[in-house]
Amino acid sequence: MDEEIRALRDKINEADNEILKQLALRRKFSAEIARAKDVDRSPIRDQKREEDLLVRLIRLGREQGLDAHYVTTVFHEIIEDSIRLQQEYLQRLANREGGEPEVIRVAFQGIEGAYSYLAAKKFFSGFADRFVPMGLPTFAEVVKAVENGQADYAMLPIENTTSGGINEVYDLLLHTRLSIVGEEKYRVSHCLVALKDVTIGSIRKIYSHPQPVAQCSNYLATLPGCKIEYFTDTAMSVAKIKEDGDPTHAAIASEEAARLYDVVIVKRDIANQKENFTRFLVAARNLKKVDLRIPCKTSIVMATAQKPGALVEALLVFRQNGLNLTKIESRPILGNPWEEMFYLDFEGNIDDEKVQQTLEEIRGVTRFLKVLGSYPSQDLPRTSLTPQAMATVAAPQEEKAPRGENAKGAAASIAQGAPGPISSPQGCRLASRAHKPDDTIIKVRGVPIGGAGFVVIAGPCAVESYEQIMTCAREAKERGAQILRGGCFKPRTSPSSFHGRGFEGRVFEGLGLEGLEYLVEAGRAFNLPIITEVLSPTDVEAVAKQADILQVGARNMQNFSLLKEVGRVHRPVLLKRGLMSSIDELLQAAEYILEQGNQQVLLCERGIRTFETATRHTLDLGAIPKLKSLTHLPVVVDPSHAAGERDLVPPLALAAKAVGSHGIMIEIHPDPEKALSDGPQALTFLQFETLMKQLFKN
C-alpha cells in the first residue's frame, strides 16, 4: 500500500509541476497583452470575453468530470491575477519617473508578525526581493518616517469590519502631507496562543492590542477568570508571553505570528465575526497617477457649514455627477466642540474630468476640503454567470417545456413589473406603493432580489447531515441557483420528528445549532447566501449573526412578537403567507417588521388552504400581480409547499415566473424518498436541473 501511495503522490507532483508551468506561461501571455493594450489604449477588462471564457471552461471541465463551482473558483483566481498583473504594468508606466528603487522601505506599527506587517507583505508581494519592513512603535512615528524620507510607504489600518474605524489613523490623515496611493483588505483570523498546549481554563492573563480585544469580545466574555491587558501590538503580545515564560499567560494574535515566535495555538478563529477584515491604506510622500482604465477610488476629508442641510447639499453633488460613495465616516474637530469632519471614499479617478468638476462643486458648498489621495481600488468584481448562461452548459439533453412555459410571452408585461395603479392597503403605510412607488431591491451578498430580476432559492427542507447539505449546495450552485435554503429549527405538525439541540439547551425538531453550522459552512464553501427559518423571538439575534436571510414561516405569520424582533435586526426577512391569510393580512404582518426599522422584507406566496383535496394547498398565483400592484416589496413563490408533490412543482414554478414573481424557493434532495422532512415535494437533482433549463431558456 505504501508503494502505491508513493507512486500516486509522484504522479500528483508531476501534475502540480505541469500546472505551475502552464500558470507561468499564462502569466507571460498576460504581460504581453498588457503591453499590447497600452499601445492601442484598449480597456483592461472585456466582460463578454470573460463570460464566454467561463462558459467554455465549465463545458470542458464537465467533460473531464469537474463541477462548475470548482472550475469557476480556480479561474476566478487566474483571471484576477491577470487583471492585477496588467494593472501593475500600466501603473509602472504612469509613474516611471526616476526609475525603479533598489529597495522599498515600508513603515508599519508593530513588529514582524503583526497584522500591519502581514498586510504590507501581501500588498508588496510583487516586489518581495526589494521589500524592507520597518516596524515602529506608533502610527504617528510611521507617518513621520515617510514624511522625513526614512521610509517610502506607510501601511496604516483604517477600519475593521467588526470593530469599525481606527480614530487615531483618521486624525493623522487630516494633518499629514502624505497621499494615499493604495489599499489592502486583509482577512484577520485571531487565535488564542500560549507557550504550550494548555487548557483554556488554566489561562489567567491575555495580552493583545485593543482592536483584537474588541473584535473577540464574545469569546473573551466566556473566560471570566482571565485578566485582559492591552499591548502595543498583537505580535508584541506574543513576544511578551515568550519573554515572561508563564504558561498561564496567553495572547491574541495571528497564526503567522504564532509560527514566527514558535508558540502553540490554543484556539483558532475566536473573533465575533468569521468574516473579519481590516482595511489598510498605503501612503507615500507623492501622489501617484492612476491609469484611467483602472478602477479607482478617491478619498477626501471635508467640513460643512453649521446650518441645516449643509451635509446633504455636499452629498447631493456626488449624486448629481453620478459618483458612487463607498464610505463616509465622521470625526470630531478637535478644539471645535460638536463640529465634525467627514471622511469620504468614492469611486473615481482624480484625473477624470467628472471627478475634477465634482470636487470643484464641493469646494463651493463646504468650508474645508482636502484630497487624501486617488488610488487603484482593490475591489475587482468577479465575472459571474447568470442562471441563463449556466443553463446553456447544462448536461442533460433539452426536454420539452411543460405547458406553463407557453404562458411566458403572454405574461411578459407582468413579469417586467408594471405596478398598476398606486394604492395603499388599510394599515399598510410603509409596505404600500403610495409610500414608495419604486420597487425595493434587496441585495444579499451581491445577489439582487426584486426589480426585473429573478432569483432561485434552492436546498433541502431540513438540514439532515453535513454530507447532505454539502451535496445540495453543490447541486444548487452547479445549476445556477443563487441562494441556499435549509431548515435547522423545524416547526413540525407531527411531534415524531428528528430532534437537535437549540439555543440555551432547548430541544428543536431538526438538527438545531448543529444543522445551522453545517448550513453556514455549505454556504461559504460554495459562495451562496443562506436562508433558514427562525421560530422564537429569543433566537433571532443569534441566528441573524450567521444566516444571511431570516425566514418567518406560514405558521408564524401573525406571531407579532417574532415579527417585531426580526424587524429590529439588520437582516433581510422572508415572510411567508399564512395558510388561511388574506393578502391584506400578509401586508399587515410585513408592516410589523417595517415599523421596527428593518426595510428588507420579502413576501412569499406558498399556497393557501381551500376546498381542493388534489394538492396539499392551492397556490394563489393571482396574488403575485395583485401584491406587485399594492406593494414595493419583492414577491417570491414557494411552489414546493403548495403542491406537496414533486411532479407538480416544475409547472407551478414556471407559472410563478410567468406571472411576474421575483423568484422561487425550491426544495431539492439527494434522495427524496429517504428525506426526513417533506420528501414527497422535494425535486431530484435531475428534475431540478431540467427545471432550471426551462426557467432560463432563451
Secondary structure, DSSP 8 states (H G I E B T S, - for coil): -HHHHHHHHHHHHHHHHHHHHHHHHHHHHHHHHHHHHHHHT--S--HHHHHHHHHHHHHHHHHTT--HHHHHHHHHHHHHHHHHHHHHHHHHHHT-TT---S-EEEEEES-TTSHHHHHHHHHTGGGTTTEEEEEESSHHHHHHHHHTTS-SEEEEEEEETTTEE-HHHHHHHHH-S-EEEEEEEEE---EEEESS---GGG--EEEE-HHHHHHTHHHHTT-TT-EEEE-S-HHHHHHHHHHH--TTEEEEE-HHHHHHTT-EEEES--SS-SS-EEEEEEEESS-----TTS-EEEEEEEE--SSTTHHHHHHHHHHHTT--EEEEEEEE-TTSTT-EEEEEEEE--TTSHHHHHHHHHHHTT-SEEEEEEEEE-S--------HHHHHHT-SS------GGGGHHHHTHHHHTT---S----TT-TTTBTTT--S---EEETTEEESTT--EEEEE-SB---HHHHHHHHHHHHHTT--EEE-BSSB--SSS-S-EEE-GGG-EEES-BHHHHHHHHHHHHHTT--EEEE---GGGHHHHHTT-SEEEE-GGGTT-HHHHHHHTTSSS-EEEE--TT--HHHHHHHHHHHHHTT---EEEEE--B--S--SSSSB--TTHHHHHHHHBSS-EEE-HHHHH-SGGGHHHHHHHHHHTT-SEEEEEB-SSGGG-SS-GGG-B-HHHHHHHHHHHT--
